Amino acid sequence: MADLEGVPCLVVGGGTIAERKLSGLLECGAAVTVVAPEWTDGIEAWRQQGEVELRAKRYAPGDLADAALVFAATDSREVNRMVCEQAEAEGRWASNAAEPESGRFVVPASLRRGKLLLAVSTSGASPGLAAQIRDELAASYGDEYEAMLEFLEAFRQEMKHRLPDERARRAWARRLLTADLPAVVRSGGWETFCRARLAELRQDPAYRHEPPAGSDK
């Protein structure tokens, strides 16, 4: 779990594995440079859109300059190892797509539903199994979790600024989570549920109808 917004990252390789790594980095808002003599149509599309910097060349040690994270994703195990060894020598963190144990970190299989992020890792033992478990989780955690978390975050912020009693806030949080929220979303009654819970919160005797001094909430 890392905030990669604007962080310079290097992807060495231009194949399908490199494309997957690149997709995840772009989703996180990273500033990505790709080094590869050839690349997929997907990477080319990102290049044309100005989303990545692409260097049409084979990897050389100087390519590591300024990279905070390095992803070795070529079809050559020797090149991947070399990238990781040189990154480590320079104090940089590198991930080896072919041999996760030789890198400094591994990237888990992940599933995102809005603000919900589920990650599965086998510590590099079997990326395929991690992906399989991720796909199984996808069947249980659908798009309804995005709407749920938007509401839960807004509800939490209102409690934070209007309900000074911490015990009362915890009780409200537990109360919300005892409901079968995914079923409520799927039933089409989500907006009604949200309005009703907010109305109940505002009727709580401890609810502060005026924001605390110095607050803009």
Secondary structure as GFF3:
##gff-version 3
##sequence-region A 1 217
A	DSSP	beta_strand	8	12	.	.	.	ID=ss1
A	DSSP	alpha_helix	16	27	.	.	.	ID=ss2
A	DSSP	beta_strand	31	35	.	.	.	ID=ss3
A	DSSP	alpha_helix	41	48	.	.	.	ID=ss4
A	DSSP	beta_strand	52	55	.	.	.	ID=ss5
A	DSSP	three_ten_helix	61	64	.	.	.	ID=ss6
A	DSSP	beta_strand	69	72	.	.	.	ID=ss7
A	DSSP	alpha_helix	77	89	.	.	.	ID=ss8
A	DSSP	beta_strand	93	96	.	.	.	ID=ss9
A	DSSP	three_ten_helix	100	102	.	.	.	ID=ss10
A	DSSP	beta_strand	109	113	.	.	.	ID=ss11
A	DSSP	beta_strand	116	120	.	.	.	ID=ss12
A	DSSP	alpha_helix	127	140	.	.	.	ID=ss13
A	DSSP	alpha_helix	144	162	.	.	.	ID=ss14
A	DSSP	alpha_helix	166	178	.	.	.	ID=ss15
A	DSSP	alpha_helix	181	187	.	.	.	ID=ss16
A	DSSP	alpha_helix	190	202	.	.	.	ID=ss17
###
